[in-house]
Structures are given as C-alpha cells and as structure tokens.
Amino acid sequence: MKKVYLLAILFTIIFQSCIDDDCGECFTPPQSFLFEIIDQASGENLFTNNTFESDDIEIINSLNNETIEFSFISENELNLIQVNSIGWETEIVNLEVSIAENELFNFYVDAERKLADCCSYTDYNEISITNAEFELDTETGVYKILID
C-alpha cells in the first residue's frame, strides 16, 4: 500500500511540474498620449498664457460620438492634455479635440492588444494627427500641436 501512495505522490509531482509554465504574470499598459497646445508664432503654451482654459477642453471619438476621458496636467507652467484610455483593448479611435467648441485637431489611433511570451501589450498599427501642424518630441513623447 505504501508503494501505491508513493507512486501517487510521485505522479502528482511530475504532472504538476508539467502544468507549471514558469511564465508568471506580465502586463504592459498602453502608452498614454500627451498633447501640448502651442502658439505657432510665439512658441508659447496657449494654456500657460491664458489664451485657452482647461475647462473648455472636449474630446470626442467621432466614430461613436462618445466623450473620451482625459487629464489636464498643469505643473511648472507646462500644461498638457493627457489621454490614457486608448489601447487597453483592440480598437480604432478618431478623436476630435476641441477647445471652446473650436476643433483644434483630429487624433487617429489603430491599436491592437496582443499576448506573446506570456505578456500582454499594445501594438499601434497607425497613429496620425490631422487638421493641425504638429511636432513630436521623441524624448518626452509629447505631441506639440501648433495653432495659428
């Protein structure tokens, strides 16, 4: 009888090690998108110089007319619009960013959520900005939207 118990324990240990994938959990959240609204002529941030008010910002996904949540970061005269909600799932969005009912630019993202090597992450198939000139600061990841 002891041999049966010994064999049962041995098989349990062997099969348990086959089930364990040594993968652990790995999760990479999608990147957030940061926008700085700049006067093209002077180079000034239009929130810092009080041309625009953060309360007047509206972001809508034009594909389904849903309002998109965003944060306004105001620190040390650096005023940024931050969108964190894109890329948590496979999706296409076309955001219309307006201030005081004036459309400033459109932001298009084709995001695909993937799983590889036990890690989930977001792959961006396409990111584009239309209806405004812009510069991307590759060091900070901030899109500088240039307004006439």
Secondary structure, DSSP 4 states (H G I P E B T S, - for coil): -HHHHHHHHHHHHHHHHHH------EE-PPPPEEEEEEETTT--BTTTTTSS-GGGEEEEETTTTEEPP-EEEEETTEEEEEE--TTSSSEEEEEEEEETTEEEEEEEEEEEEEEETTEEEEEEEEEEEESSEEEEETTTTEEEEEE-
